Amino acid sequence: MEPFPDQFMEFHPIHGTNVRLDHSGTQATRVESFANGVCFSKNPLKPGEIFLIEIEDKELGWCGHLRVGLSARDPRTLEVVPEYSIPDLTDLGDSWIFAITRNHNKVIDDPEVQDAGDGGLAGGRRLGRGDDEDADSGDVGGCNNMKPKTFFTDSDLFIENVRIPRDKLVGRSRPGRFSHILDDLYKTNTLPPTARRSRIGVLYVPKGRDRADMHIVINGEDMGASAKGIPTVQPLYAVVDVFAATKCVRIVQVEYGFSSLQTLCRKAIQKHIVHRMAIDWLELPEALKHYCKYE
């Protein structure tokens, strides 16, 4: 797939009534209750372009977690933003939403399931396993954390003919004494996808004329086609539902073309240190240390 220019990702100013955006439009916080946290990308996604968010904060006492997906509905055309992405938004049609659970996020291809173009998902019904199945201890859905052999060596994630730089896809722990251990847990998806600092992205991959498959990426790993045969005649917006136990998320900007000077400096520094906390030992400006540790 041809590369496309980077665009600065933001949340749409139209969102659920319980959502507050920061001044940059890249952080969404649910300030009340457990619902009315539906957010959209400010602009439609391009084919193969990932909308990547990181879980910043959680809230105890609620059941259920983040929901992500795509919608062919322009947020400006909504009379009111639905209270829930599932089922309210999906029941409107032309929306495909996936509930992120502690386990069972991988999609197993089922040849008997129809594509969206054949009516199987055209109505935008619920996809994947529900939040009520979090406690299921079975291995259905690929909860065995099997990784391709090149997981640690590939600098890019490939989904069909789409290439996504892996640099920003994997969550990283808050800098601390055990950061070097915790970071490896994110890389191997050992921690639940619903944990703080996990990074979850959604994109669509073209599949023939005016059709595409929706993919969810969790900490650098493709979960498979969560919805197949989505019509692409209309622009597709990313949907993020800051629901229940998920309190706050922020957008992570992904660089597809040449890396910025900041990114190149960070990579060069990190290449020669044992772990992130060792950055504190270097004689560098505090702003650069902060960037190297957090980004």
Buried (B, 14 or more C-beta within 10 A) or exposed (E): EEEEEBEEBBBBEBBBBBBEBEEEBBBBBBEEEBBBBBBBBBBBBBBBBBBBBBBBBBEEEBEBBBBBBBBBBBBEEBEEBBBBBBEBBBBBEBBBBBBBBBBBBBBEEEEEEEBBBEEBBBBBBBBBBBBEBBEBEEEEBBBEEEEEEEBEEEEEBEBBEBBBBBBBBBBBBEBEEEBBEBBBBBBBBEBBBBBBBBBBBBBBBBBEEEBBBBBBBBBBBBBBBBBBBBBBEEEBBBBBBBBBBBBBBBBBBBEBEEBEEEBEBBEEBBEEBEBBBBBEEEEBEEEBBEBBBEE
